[in-house]
Amino acid sequence: MIRIYGIASCDSCRKARQWLSAAGIEHAWVDLRADGVTRERLEQWRDALGDAALINKRSKTWRDFDAEQKQTAEADPVPVLVDHPTLIKRPILETPTTTLAGFSASRYEAALAGAD
């Protein structure tokens, strides 16, 4: 099953979902704001992507953090991201073999080649 995690109001998430639909790729949508995210899922993403790729440093949430909160998030992002899922770089695309952060049509096409 292909899953895409994001926030409904996020332009990148909308583009990714539109791209998947236009390509005829079935996928499940998970709204991070409404549904949240588990520590276990974040640990999987951390293993696949690394800490730096998980935090969206252009987000309003990040800009609103003080220096101590930013330092804490950079040192161990998982607990912070559980509490602040809007801080996750999005969308997160999960396929049976790949996890990607952010939207790029060429990266999606390569990752989804042959994946159903």
PDB file as gemmi writes it, atoms N, CA and C in Angstrom:
CRYST1    1.000    1.000    1.000  90.00  90.00  90.00 P 1                      
ATOM      1  N   MET A   1       0.841  -1.186   0.000  1.00  0.00           N  
ATOM      2  CA  MET A   1       0.000   0.000   0.000  1.00  0.00           C  
ATOM      3  C   MET A   1       0.881   1.244   0.000  1.00  0.00           C  
ATOM      4  N   ILE A   2       0.540   2.171  -0.830  1.00  0.00           N  
ATOM      5  CA  ILE A   2       1.238   3.450  -0.882  1.00  0.00           C  
ATOM      6  C   ILE A   2       0.477   4.431   0.002  1.00  0.00           C  
ATOM      7  N   ARG A   3       1.222   5.089   0.875  1.00  0.00           N  
ATOM      8  CA  ARG A   3       0.618   6.076   1.775  1.00  0.00           C  
ATOM      9  C   ARG A   3       1.323   7.400   1.582  1.00  0.00           C  
ATOM     10  N   ILE A   4       0.533   8.455   1.718  1.00  0.00           N  
ATOM     11  CA  ILE A   4       1.100   9.797   1.690  1.00  0.00           C  
ATOM     12  C   ILE A   4       0.617  10.520   2.945  1.00  0.00           C  
ATOM     13  N   TYR A   5       1.570  11.055   3.674  1.00  0.00           N  
ATOM     14  CA  TYR A   5       1.306  11.744   4.932  1.00  0.00           C  
ATOM     15  C   TYR A   5       1.534  13.233   4.712  1.00  0.00           C  
ATOM     16  N   GLY A   6       0.616  14.038   5.209  1.00  0.00           N  
ATOM     17  CA  GLY A   6       0.779  15.478   5.056  1.00  0.00           C  
ATOM     18  C   GLY A   6      -0.327  16.237   5.754  1.00  0.00           C  
ATOM     19  N   ILE A   7      -0.493  17.464   5.316  1.00  0.00           N  
ATOM     20  CA  ILE A   7      -1.507  18.361   5.858  1.00  0.00           C  
ATOM     21  C   ILE A   7      -2.327  18.883   4.681  1.00  0.00           C  
ATOM     22  N   ALA A   8      -3.628  18.852   4.821  1.00  0.00           N  
ATOM     23  CA  ALA A   8      -4.520  19.194   3.706  1.00  0.00           C  
ATOM     24  C   ALA A   8      -4.270  20.587   3.141  1.00  0.00           C  
ATOM     25  N   SER A   9      -3.875  21.525   3.974  1.00  0.00           N  
ATOM     26  CA  SER A   9      -3.680  22.893   3.505  1.00  0.00           C  
ATOM     27  C   SER A   9      -2.299  23.139   2.893  1.00  0.00           C  
ATOM     28  N   CYS A  10      -1.450  22.121   2.849  1.00  0.00           N  
ATOM     29  CA  CYS A  10      -0.085  22.249   2.336  1.00  0.00           C  
ATOM     30  C   CYS A  10      -0.067  22.137   0.808  1.00  0.00           C  
ATOM     31  N   ASP A  11       0.493  23.126   0.131  1.00  0.00           N  
ATOM     32  CA  ASP A  11       0.553  23.118  -1.328  1.00  0.00           C  
ATOM     33  C   ASP A  11       1.329  21.920  -1.873  1.00  0.00           C  
ATOM     34  N   SER A  12       2.442  21.583  -1.246  1.00  0.00           N  
ATOM     35  CA  SER A  12       3.235  20.437  -1.714  1.00  0.00           C  
ATOM     36  C   SER A  12       2.445  19.134  -1.578  1.00  0.00           C  
ATOM     37  N   CYS A  13       1.692  19.013  -0.516  1.00  0.00           N  
ATOM     38  CA  CYS A  13       0.860  17.818  -0.328  1.00  0.00           C  
ATOM     39  C   CYS A  13      -0.222  17.747  -1.394  1.00  0.00           C  
ATOM     40  N   ARG A  14      -0.837  18.876  -1.684  1.00  0.00           N  
ATOM     41  CA  ARG A  14      -1.871  18.902  -2.729  1.00  0.00           C  
ATOM     42  C   ARG A  14      -1.276  18.512  -4.077  1.00  0.00           C  
ATOM     43  N   LYS A  15      -0.108  19.053  -4.394  1.00  0.00           N  
ATOM     44  CA  LYS A  15       0.550  18.719  -5.667  1.00  0.00           C  
ATOM     45  C   LYS A  15       0.871  17.232  -5.742  1.00  0.00           C  
ATOM     46  N   ALA A  16       1.381  16.680  -4.649  1.00  0.00           N  
ATOM     47  CA  ALA A  16       1.733  15.261  -4.623  1.00  0.00           C  
ATOM     48  C   ALA A  16       0.494  14.397  -4.822  1.00  0.00           C  
ATOM     49  N   ARG A  17      -0.573  14.729  -4.134  1.00  0.00           N  
ATOM     50  CA  ARG A  17      -1.810  13.954  -4.260  1.00  0.00           C  
ATOM     51  C   ARG A  17      -2.385  14.057  -5.669  1.00  0.00           C  
ATOM     52  N   GLN A  18      -2.335  15.247  -6.249  1.00  0.00           N  
ATOM     53  CA  GLN A  18      -2.818  15.431  -7.618  1.00  0.00           C  
ATOM     54  C   GLN A  18      -1.972  14.623  -8.595  1.00  0.00           C  
ATOM     55  N   TRP A  19      -0.659  14.631  -8.391  1.00  0.00           N  
ATOM     56  CA  TRP A  19       0.239  13.888  -9.260  1.00  0.00           C  
ATOM     57  C   TRP A  19      -0.071  12.394  -9.181  1.00  0.00           C  
ATOM     58  N   LEU A  20      -0.222  11.874  -7.966  1.00  0.00           N  
ATOM     59  CA  LEU A  20      -0.532  10.452  -7.789  1.00  0.00           C  
ATOM     60  C   LEU A  20      -1.864  10.096  -8.456  1.00  0.00           C  
ATOM     61  N   SER A  21      -2.868  10.929  -8.266  1.00  0.00           N  
ATOM     62  CA  SER A  21      -4.175  10.673  -8.868  1.00  0.00           C  
ATOM     63  C   SER A  21      -4.096  10.726 -10.387  1.00  0.00           C  
ATOM     64  N   ALA A  22      -3.404  11.723 -10.923  1.00  0.00           N  
ATOM     65  CA  ALA A  22      -3.273  11.860 -12.375  1.00  0.00           C  
ATOM     66  C   ALA A  22      -2.517  10.675 -12.972  1.00  0.00           C  
ATOM     67  N   ALA A  23      -1.584  10.113 -12.211  1.00  0.00           N  
ATOM     68  CA  ALA A  23      -0.822   8.952 -12.672  1.00  0.00           C  
ATOM     69  C   ALA A  23      -1.589   7.649 -12.462  1.00  0.00           C  
ATOM     70  N   GLY A  24      -2.774   7.747 -11.855  1.00  0.00           N  
ATOM     71  CA  GLY A  24      -3.587   6.556 -11.625  1.00  0.00           C  
ATOM     72  C   GLY A  24      -3.038   5.649 -10.535  1.00  0.00           C  
ATOM     73  N   ILE A  25      -2.315   6.223  -9.602  1.00  0.00           N  
ATOM     74  CA  ILE A  25      -1.701   5.441  -8.528  1.00  0.00           C  
ATOM     75  C   ILE A  25      -2.583   5.520  -7.290  1.00  0.00           C  
ATOM     76  N   GLU A  26      -3.088   4.364  -6.873  1.00  0.00           N  
ATOM     77  CA  GLU A  26      -3.904   4.312  -5.661  1.00  0.00           C  
ATOM     78  C   GLU A  26      -3.027   4.585  -4.459  1.00  0.00           C  
ATOM     79  N   HIS A  27      -3.567   5.361  -3.536  1.00  0.00           N  
ATOM     80  CA  HIS A  27      -2.809   5.703  -2.338  1.00  0.00           C  
ATOM     81  C   HIS A  27      -3.758   6.037  -1.196  1.00  0.00           C  
ATOM     82  N   ALA A  28      -3.260   5.894  -0.010  1.00  0.00           N  
ATOM     83  CA  ALA A  28      -4.021   6.276   1.177  1.00  0.00           C  
ATOM     84  C   ALA A  28      -3.467   7.603   1.677  1.00  0.00           C  
ATOM     85  N   TRP A  29      -4.348   8.502   2.072  1.00  0.00           N  
ATOM     86  CA  TRP A  29      -3.979   9.809   2.590  1.00  0.00           C  
ATOM     87  C   TRP A  29      -4.073   9.792   4.111  1.00  0.00           C  
ATOM     88  N   VAL A  30      -3.044  10.281   4.778  1.00  0.00           N  
ATOM     89  CA  VAL A  30      -3.044  10.409   6.226  1.00  0.00           C  
ATOM     90  C   VAL A  30      -2.769  11.865   6.563  1.00  0.00           C  
ATOM     91  N   ASP A  31      -3.728  12.511   7.212  1.00  0.00           N  
ATOM     92  CA  ASP A  31      -3.583  13.917   7.591  1.00  0.00           C  
ATOM     93  C   ASP A  31      -2.858  13.991   8.936  1.00  0.00           C  
ATOM     94  N   LEU A  32      -1.653  14.513   8.911  1.00  0.00           N  
ATOM     95  CA  LEU A  32      -0.838  14.590  10.125  1.00  0.00           C  
ATOM     96  C   LEU A  32      -1.468  15.470  11.197  1.00  0.00           C  
ATOM     97  N   ARG A  33      -2.141  16.512  10.777  1.00  0.00           N  
ATOM     98  CA  ARG A  33      -2.770  17.418  11.750  1.00  0.00           C  
ATOM     99  C   ARG A  33      -3.948  16.727  12.433  1.00  0.00           C  
ATOM    100  N   ALA A  34      -4.771  16.069  11.662  1.00  0.00           N  
ATOM    101  CA  ALA A  34      -5.968  15.427  12.210  1.00  0.00           C  
ATOM    102  C   ALA A  34      -5.659  14.086  12.879  1.00  0.00           C  
ATOM    103  N   ASP A  35      -4.788  13.294  12.262  1.00  0.00           N  
ATOM    104  CA  ASP A  35      -4.532  11.942  12.732  1.00  0.00           C  
ATOM    105  C   ASP A  35      -3.295  11.816  13.615  1.00  0.00           C  
ATOM    106  N   GLY A  36      -2.399  12.794  13.524  1.00  0.00           N  
ATOM    107  CA  GLY A  36      -1.149  12.704  14.273  1.00  0.00           C  
ATOM    108  C   GLY A  36      -0.230  11.657  13.667  1.00  0.00           C  
ATOM    109  N   VAL A  37       0.835  11.357  14.385  1.00  0.00           N  
ATOM    110  CA  VAL A  37       1.804  10.375  13.921  1.00  0.00           C  
ATOM    111  C   VAL A  37       2.408   9.696  15.145  1.00  0.00           C  
ATOM    112  N   THR A  38       2.678   8.416  15.005  1.00  0.00           N  
ATOM    113  CA  THR A  38       3.217   7.668  16.143  1.00  0.00           C  
ATOM    114  C   THR A  38       4.730   7.796  16.215  1.00  0.00           C  
ATOM    115  N   ARG A  39       5.236   7.581  17.400  1.00  0.00           N  
ATOM    116  CA  ARG A  39       6.682   7.571  17.615  1.00  0.00           C  
ATOM    117  C   ARG A  39       7.345   6.492  16.742  1.00  0.00           C  
ATOM    118  N   GLU A  40       6.687   5.328  16.641  1.00  0.00           N  
ATOM    119  CA  GLU A  40       7.231   4.229  15.856  1.00  0.00           C  
ATOM    120  C   GLU A  40       7.365   4.607  14.381  1.00  0.00           C  
ATOM    121  N   ARG A  41       6.346   5.254  13.847  1.00  0.00           N  
ATOM    122  CA  ARG A  41       6.392   5.678  12.446  1.00  0.00           C  
ATOM    123  C   ARG A  41       7.506   6.701  12.242  1.00  0.00           C  
ATOM    124  N   LEU A  42       7.636   7.643  13.170  1.00  0.00           N  
ATOM    125  CA  LEU A  42       8.702   8.642  13.071  1.00  0.00           C  
ATOM    126  C   LEU A  42      10.084   7.999  13.138  1.00  0.00           C  
ATOM    127  N   GLU A  43      10.229   6.981  13.956  1.00  0.00           N  
ATOM    128  CA  GLU A  43      11.511   6.263  14.041  1.00  0.00           C  
ATOM    129  C   GLU A  43      11.822   5.586  12.703  1.00  0.00           C  
ATOM    130  N   GLN A  44      10.800   5.032  12.056  1.00  0.00           N  
ATOM    131  CA  GLN A  44      11.001   4.421  10.735  1.00  0.00           C  
ATOM    132  C   GLN A  44      11.450   5.478   9.723  1.00  0.00           C  
ATOM    133  N   TRP A  45      10.781   6.628   9.756  1.00  0.00           N  
ATOM    134  CA  TRP A  45      11.163   7.700   8.838  1.00  0.00           C  
ATOM    135  C   TRP A  45      12.568   8.194   9.136  1.00  0.00           C  
ATOM    136  N   ARG A  46      12.900   8.282  10.412  1.00  0.00           N  
ATOM    137  CA  ARG A  46      14.244   8.720  10.809  1.00  0.00           C  
ATOM    138  C   ARG A  46      15.288   7.763  10.252  1.00  0.00           C  
ATOM    139  N   ASP A  47      15.033   6.457  10.366  1.00  0.00           N  
ATOM    140  CA  ASP A  47      15.966   5.459   9.838  1.00  0.00           C  
ATOM    141  C   ASP A  47      16.117   5.589   8.328  1.00  0.00           C  
ATOM    142  N   ALA A  48      15.024   5.868   7.636  1.00  0.00           N  
ATOM    143  CA  ALA A  48      15.039   5.948   6.178  1.00  0.00           C  
ATOM    144  C   ALA A  48      15.588   7.270   5.655  1.00  0.00           C  
ATOM    145  N   LEU A  49      15.306   8.361   6.372  1.00  0.00           N  
ATOM    146  CA  LEU A  49      15.601   9.695   5.839  1.00  0.00           C  
ATOM    147  C   LEU A  49      16.685  10.459   6.585  1.00  0.00           C  
ATOM    148  N   GLY A  50      16.866  10.141   7.849  1.00  0.00           N  
ATOM    149  CA  GLY A  50      17.796  10.905   8.677  1.00  0.00           C  
ATOM    150  C   GLY A  50      17.073  12.046   9.383  1.00  0.00           C  
ATOM    151  N   ASP A  51      17.678  12.517  10.462  1.00  0.00           N  
ATOM    152  CA  ASP A  51      17.065  13.580  11.266  1.00  0.00           C  
ATOM    153  C   ASP A  51      16.827  14.860  10.484  1.00  0.00           C  
ATOM    154  N   ALA A  52      17.814  15.280   9.723  1.00  0.00           N  
ATOM    155  CA  ALA A  52      17.732  16.567   9.030  1.00  0.00           C  
ATOM    156  C   ALA A  52      16.577  16.621   8.037  1.00  0.00           C  
ATOM    157  N   ALA A  53      16.260  15.500   7.431  1.00  0.00           N  
ATOM    158  CA  ALA A  53      15.196  15.481   6.422  1.00  0.00           C  
ATOM    159  C   ALA A  53      13.807  15.488   7.042  1.00  0.00           C  
ATOM    160  N   LEU A  54      13.698  15.237   8.329  1.00  0.00           N  
ATOM    161  CA  LEU A  54      12.387  15.182   8.965  1.00  0.00           C  
ATOM    162  C   LEU A  54      11.837  16.550   9.339  1.00  0.00           C  
ATOM    163  N   ILE A  55      12.701  17.489   9.660  1.00  0.00           N  
ATOM    164  CA  ILE A  55      12.255  18.789  10.174  1.00  0.00           C  
ATOM    165  C   ILE A  55      12.123  19.791   9.035  1.00  0.00           C  
ATOM    166  N   ASN A  56      10.960  20.414   8.953  1.00  0.00           N  
ATOM    167  CA  ASN A  56      10.709  21.464   7.973  1.00  0.00           C  
ATOM    168  C   ASN A  56      11.080  22.803   8.606  1.00  0.00           C  
ATOM    169  N   LYS A  57      12.289  23.252   8.332  1.00  0.00           N  
ATOM    170  CA  LYS A  57      12.776  24.487   8.946  1.00  0.00           C  
ATOM    171  C   LYS A  57      12.205  25.741   8.284  1.00  0.00           C  
ATOM    172  N   ARG A  58      11.350  25.568   7.282  1.00  0.00           N  
ATOM    173  CA  ARG A  58      10.672  26.718   6.678  1.00  0.00           C  
ATOM    174  C   ARG A  58       9.254  26.878   7.224  1.00  0.00           C  
ATOM    175  N   SER A  59       8.866  25.976   8.122  1.00  0.00           N  
ATOM    176  CA  SER A  59       7.498  26.011   8.638  1.00  0.00           C  
ATOM    177  C   SER A  59       7.312  27.118   9.675  1.00  0.00           C  
ATOM    178  N   LYS A  60       6.078  27.543   9.809  1.00  0.00           N  
ATOM    179  CA  LYS A  60       5.741  28.538  10.829  1.00  0.00           C  
ATOM    180  C   LYS A  60       6.024  27.983  12.220  1.00  0.00           C  
ATOM    181  N   THR A  61       5.766  26.712  12.406  1.00  0.00           N  
ATOM    182  CA  THR A  61       6.036  26.089  13.698  1.00  0.00           C  
ATOM    183  C   THR A  61       7.504  26.265  14.073  1.00  0.00           C  
ATOM    184  N   TRP A  62       8.402  25.992  13.127  1.00  0.00           N  
ATOM    185  CA  TRP A  62       9.840  26.142  13.385  1.00  0.00           C  
ATOM    186  C   TRP A  62      10.188  27.597  13.685  1.00  0.00           C  
ATOM    187  N   ARG A  63       9.657  28.490  12.911  1.00  0.00           N  
ATOM    188  CA  ARG A  63       9.954  29.925  13.121  1.00  0.00           C  
ATOM    189  C   ARG A  63       9.456  30.406  14.476  1.00  0.00           C  
ATOM    190  N   ASP A  64       8.373  29.798  14.973  1.00  0.00           N  
ATOM    191  CA  ASP A  64       7.827  30.191  16.269  1.00  0.00           C  
ATOM    192  C   ASP A  64       8.587  29.577  17.450  1.00  0.00           C  
ATOM    193  N   PHE A  65       9.401  28.560  17.190  1.00  0.00           N  
ATOM    194  CA  PHE A  65      10.193  27.955  18.267  1.00  0.00           C  
ATOM    195  C   PHE A  65      11.273  28.920  18.734  1.00  0.00           C  
ATOM    196  N   ASP A  66      11.568  28.877  20.031  1.00  0.00           N  
ATOM    197  CA  ASP A  66      12.705  29.653  20.525  1.00  0.00           C  
ATOM    198  C   ASP A  66      13.972  28.813  20.320  1.00  0.00           C  
ATOM    199  N   ALA A  67      15.120  29.394  20.625  1.00  0.00           N  
ATOM    200  CA  ALA A  67      16.400  28.736  20.376  1.00  0.00           C  
ATOM    201  C   ALA A  67      16.518  27.400  21.111  1.00  0.00           C  
ATOM    202  N   GLU A  68      16.018  27.334  22.322  1.00  0.00           N  
ATOM    203  CA  GLU A  68      16.100  26.092  23.102  1.00  0.00           C  
ATOM    204  C   GLU A  68      15.252  24.991  22.472  1.00  0.00           C  
ATOM    205  N   GLN A  69      14.054  25.350  22.017  1.00  0.00           N  
ATOM    206  CA  GLN A  69      13.183  24.366  21.375  1.00  0.00           C  
ATOM    207  C   GLN A  69      13.815  23.849  20.078  1.00  0.00           C  
ATOM    208  N   LYS A  70      14.432  24.743  19.319  1.00  0.00           N  
ATOM    209  CA  LYS A  70      15.096  24.333  18.078  1.00  0.00           C  
ATOM    210  C   LYS A  70      16.254  23.391  18.370  1.00  0.00           C  
ATOM    211  N   GLN A  71      17.018  23.701  19.398  1.00  0.00           N  
ATOM    212  CA  GLN A  71      18.151  22.859  19.769  1.00  0.00           C  
ATOM    213  C   GLN A  71      17.664  21.469  20.193  1.00  0.00           C  
ATOM    214  N   THR A  72      16.598  21.422  20.966  1.00  0.00           N  
ATOM    215  CA  THR A  72      16.015  20.155  21.402  1.00  0.00           C  
ATOM    216  C   THR A  72      15.533  19.350  20.203  1.00  0.00           C  
ATOM    217  N   ALA A  73      14.856  20.016  19.274  1.00  0.00           N  
ATOM    218  CA  ALA A  73      14.328  19.343  18.086  1.00  0.00           C  
ATOM    219  C   ALA A  73      15.455  18.796  17.214  1.00  0.00           C  
ATOM    220  N   GLU A  74      16.525  19.532  17.092  1.00  0.00           N  
ATOM    221  CA  GLU A  74      17.641  19.074  16.266  1.00  0.00           C  
ATOM    222  C   GLU A  74      18.384  17.914  16.926  1.00  0.00           C  
ATOM    223  N   ALA A  75      18.454  17.923  18.252  1.00  0.00           N  
ATOM    224  CA  ALA A  75      19.164  16.865  18.971  1.00  0.00           C  
ATOM    225  C   ALA A  75      18.395  15.543  18.911  1.00  0.00           C  
ATOM    226  N   ASP A  76      17.094  15.597  19.063  1.00  0.00           N  
ATOM    227  CA  ASP A  76      16.244  14.403  19.021  1.00  0.00           C  
ATOM    228  C   ASP A  76      14.867  14.812  18.520  1.00  0.00           C  
ATOM    229  N   PRO A  77      14.662  14.778  17.201  1.00  0.00           N  
ATOM    230  CA  PRO A  77      13.420  15.313  16.638  1.00  0.00           C  
ATOM    231  C   PRO A  77      12.167  14.495  16.918  1.00  0.00           C  
ATOM    232  N   VAL A  78      12.288  13.216  17.177  1.00  0.00           N  
ATOM    233  CA  VAL A  78      11.105  12.352  17.266  1.00  0.00           C  
ATOM    234  C   VAL A  78      10.091  12.828  18.308  1.00  0.00           C  
ATOM    235  N   PRO A  79      10.485  13.043  19.581  1.00  0.00           N  
ATOM    236  CA  PRO A  79       9.470  13.478  20.549  1.00  0.00           C  
ATOM    237  C   PRO A  79       8.856  14.836  20.197  1.00  0.00           C  
ATOM    238  N   VAL A  80       9.647  15.714  19.628  1.00  0.00           N  
ATOM    239  CA  VAL A  80       9.141  17.037  19.241  1.00  0.00           C  
ATOM    240  C   VAL A  80       8.139  16.899  18.093  1.00  0.00           C  
ATOM    241  N   LEU A  81       8.436  16.028  17.142  1.00  0.00           N  
ATOM    242  CA  LEU A  81       7.544  15.841  15.996  1.00  0.00           C  
ATOM    243  C   LEU A  81       6.248  15.139  16.379  1.00  0.00           C  
ATOM    244  N   VAL A  82       6.290  14.284  17.383  1.00  0.00           N  
ATOM    245  CA  VAL A  82       5.050  13.674  17.874  1.00  0.00           C  
ATOM    246  C   VAL A  82       4.128  14.769  18.406  1.00  0.00           C  
ATOM    247  N   ASP A  83       4.708  15.724  19.135  1.00  0.00           N  
ATOM    248  CA  ASP A  83       3.924  16.814  19.715  1.00  0.00           C  
ATOM    249  C   ASP A  83       3.570  17.906  18.706  1.00  0.00           C  
ATOM    250  N   HIS A  84       4.386  18.046  17.662  1.00  0.00           N  
ATOM    251  CA  HIS A  84       4.192  19.112  16.668  1.00  0.00           C  
ATOM    252  C   HIS A  84       4.284  18.526  15.252  1.00  0.00           C  
ATOM    253  N   PRO A  85       3.282  17.761  14.818  1.00  0.00           N  
ATOM    254  CA  PRO A  85       3.369  17.120  13.503  1.00  0.00           C  
ATOM    255  C   PRO A  85       3.427  18.104  12.333  1.00  0.00           C  
ATOM    256  N   THR A  86       3.025  19.351  12.544  1.00  0.00           N  
ATOM    257  CA  THR A  86       3.127  20.328  11.452  1.00  0.00           C  
ATOM    258  C   THR A  86       4.578  20.712  11.179  1.00  0.00           C  
ATOM    259  N   LEU A  87       5.491  20.273  12.021  1.00  0.00           N  
ATOM    260  CA  LEU A  87       6.917  20.537  11.842  1.00  0.00           C  
ATOM    261  C   LEU A  87       7.572  19.528  10.902  1.00  0.00           C  
ATOM    262  N   ILE A  88       6.854  18.464  10.555  1.00  0.00           N  
ATOM    263  CA  ILE A  88       7.401  17.417   9.689  1.00  0.00           C  
ATOM    264  C   ILE A  88       7.483  17.925   8.256  1.00  0.00           C  
ATOM    265  N   LYS A  89       8.633  17.682   7.627  1.00  0.00           N  
ATOM    266  CA  LYS A  89       8.768  18.018   6.206  1.00  0.00           C  
ATOM    267  C   LYS A  89       7.797  17.132   5.444  1.00  0.00           C  
ATOM    268  N   ARG A  90       7.014  17.723   4.592  1.00  0.00           N  
ATOM    269  CA  ARG A  90       5.948  16.993   3.936  1.00  0.00           C  
ATOM    270  C   ARG A  90       5.857  17.314   2.457  1.00  0.00           C  
ATOM    271  N   PRO A  91       5.182  16.450   1.754  1.00  0.00           N  
ATOM    272  CA  PRO A  91       4.574  15.199   2.186  1.00  0.00           C  
ATOM    273  C   PRO A  91       5.620  14.109   2.396  1.00  0.00           C  
ATOM    274  N   ILE A  92       5.233  13.124   3.177  1.00  0.00           N  
ATOM    275  CA  ILE A  92       6.032  11.905   3.327  1.00  0.00           C  
ATOM    276  C   ILE A  92       5.329  10.833   2.499  1.00  0.00           C  
ATOM    277  N   LEU A  93       6.056  10.267   1.564  1.00  0.00           N  
ATOM    278  CA  LEU A  93       5.514   9.198   0.724  1.00  0.00           C  
ATOM    279  C   LEU A  93       6.134   7.885   1.178  1.00  0.00           C  
ATOM    280  N   GLU A  94       5.295   6.921   1.474  1.00  0.00           N  
ATOM    281  CA  GLU A  94       5.748   5.578   1.845  1.00  0.00           C  
ATOM    282  C   GLU A  94       5.287   4.594   0.787  1.00  0.00           C  
ATOM    283  N   THR A  95       6.227   3.852   0.250  1.00  0.00           N  
ATOM    284  CA  THR A  95       5.919   2.737  -0.638  1.00  0.00           C  
ATOM    285  C   THR A  95       6.443   1.481   0.051  1.00  0.00           C  
ATOM    286  N   PRO A  96       6.179   0.316  -0.491  1.00  0.00           N  
ATOM    287  CA  PRO A  96       6.720  -0.890   0.143  1.00  0.00           C  
ATOM    288  C   PRO A  96       8.252  -0.907   0.224  1.00  0.00           C  
ATOM    289  N   THR A  97       8.912  -0.119  -0.626  1.00  0.00           N  
ATOM    290  CA  THR A  97      10.378  -0.170  -0.667  1.00  0.00           C  
ATOM    291  C   THR A  97      11.068   1.166  -0.393  1.00  0.00           C  
ATOM    292  N   THR A  98      10.330   2.268  -0.366  1.00  0.00           N  
ATOM    293  CA  THR A  98      10.945   3.591  -0.299  1.00  0.00           C  
ATOM    294  C   THR A  98      10.151   4.527   0.595  1.00  0.00           C  
ATOM    295  N   THR A  99      10.869   5.454   1.210  1.00  0.00           N  
ATOM    296  CA  THR A  99      10.244   6.563   1.935  1.00  0.00           C  
ATOM    297  C   THR A  99      10.882   7.840   1.421  1.00  0.00           C  
ATOM    298  N   LEU A 100      10.046   8.802   1.036  1.00  0.00           N  
ATOM    299  CA  LEU A 100      10.528  10.088   0.523  1.00  0.00           C  
ATOM    300  C   LEU A 100       9.904  11.226   1.309  1.00  0.00           C  
ATOM    301  N   ALA A 101      10.671  12.301   1.500  1.00  0.00           N  
ATOM    302  CA  ALA A 101      10.149  13.521   2.131  1.00  0.00           C  
ATOM    303  C   ALA A 101      10.171  14.627   1.089  1.00  0.00           C  
ATOM    304  N   GLY A 102       9.077  15.374   1.006  1.00  0.00           N  
ATOM    305  CA  GLY A 102       8.960  16.441   0.016  1.00  0.00           C  
ATOM    306  C   GLY A 102       8.412  15.881  -1.283  1.00  0.00           C  
ATOM    307  N   PHE A 103       7.986  16.776  -2.168  1.00  0.00           N  
ATOM    308  CA  PHE A 103       7.422  16.332  -3.441  1.00  0.00           C  
ATOM    309  C   PHE A 103       8.326  16.740  -4.590  1.00  0.00           C  
ATOM    310  N   SER A 104       8.618  15.768  -5.423  1.00  0.00           N  
ATOM    311  CA  SER A 104       9.306  15.965  -6.688  1.00  0.00           C  
ATOM    312  C   SER A 104       8.744  14.922  -7.644  1.00  0.00           C  
ATOM    313  N   ALA A 105       8.168  15.373  -8.735  1.00  0.00           N  
ATOM    314  CA  ALA A 105       7.551  14.440  -9.682  1.00  0.00           C  
ATOM    315  C   ALA A 105       8.561  13.409 -10.172  1.00  0.00           C  
ATOM    316  N   SER A 106       9.777  13.819 -10.453  1.00  0.00           N  
ATOM    317  CA  SER A 106      10.776  12.872 -10.957  1.00  0.00           C  
ATOM    318  C   SER A 106      11.166  11.845  -9.890  1.00  0.00           C  
ATOM    319  N   ARG A 107      11.284  12.266  -8.646  1.00  0.00           N  
ATOM    320  CA  ARG A 107      11.606  11.330  -7.566  1.00  0.00           C  
ATOM    321  C   ARG A 107      10.439  10.371  -7.330  1.00  0.00           C  
ATOM    322  N   TYR A 108       9.228  10.881  -7.380  1.00  0.00           N  
ATOM    323  CA  TYR A 108       8.046  10.020  -7.212  1.00  0.00           C  
ATOM    324  C   TYR A 108       8.003   9.001  -8.340  1.00  0.00           C  
ATOM    325  N   GLU A 109       8.212   9.457  -9.562  1.00  0.00           N  
ATOM    326  CA  GLU A 109       8.156   8.554 -10.715  1.00  0.00           C  
ATOM    327  C   GLU A 109       9.190   7.443 -10.572  1.00  0.00           C  
ATOM    328  N   ALA A 110      10.401   7.790 -10.176  1.00  0.00           N  
ATOM    329  CA  ALA A 110      11.453   6.786 -10.003  1.00  0.00           C  
ATOM    330  C   ALA A 110      11.104   5.821  -8.874  1.00  0.00           C  
ATOM    331  N   ALA A 111      10.593   6.341  -7.773  1.00  0.00           N  
ATOM    332  CA  ALA A 111      10.277   5.502  -6.607  1.00  0.00           C  
ATOM    333  C   ALA A 111       9.101   4.581  -6.875  1.00  0.00           C  
ATOM    334  N   LEU A 112       8.187   5.022  -7.720  1.00  0.00           N  
ATOM    335  CA  LEU A 112       6.957   4.263  -7.953  1.00  0.00           C  
ATOM    336  C   LEU A 112       7.015   3.397  -9.201  1.00  0.00           C  
ATOM    337  N   ALA A 113       8.111   3.434  -9.919  1.00  0.00           N  
ATOM    338  CA  ALA A 113       8.240   2.607 -11.111  1.00  0.00           C  
ATOM    339  C   ALA A 113       8.106   1.137 -10.717  1.00  0.00           C  
ATOM    340  N   GLY A 114       7.043   0.525 -11.149  1.00  0.00           N  
ATOM    341  CA  GLY A 114       6.808  -0.882 -10.864  1.00  0.00           C  
ATOM    342  C   GLY A 114       6.165  -1.149  -9.520  1.00  0.00           C  
ATOM    343  N   ALA A 115       5.969  -0.129  -8.688  1.00  0.00           N  
ATOM    344  CA  ALA A 115       5.324  -0.341  -7.382  1.00  0.00           C  
ATOM    345  C   ALA A 115       3.825  -0.187  -7.535  1.00  0.00           C  
ATOM    346  N   ASP A 116       3.108  -1.170  -7.099  1.00  0.00           N  
ATOM    347  CA  ASP A 116       1.631  -1.088  -7.145  1.00  0.00           C  
ATOM    348  C   ASP A 116       1.081  -1.422  -5.818  1.00  0.00           C  
TER     349      ASP A 116                                                      
END                                                                             
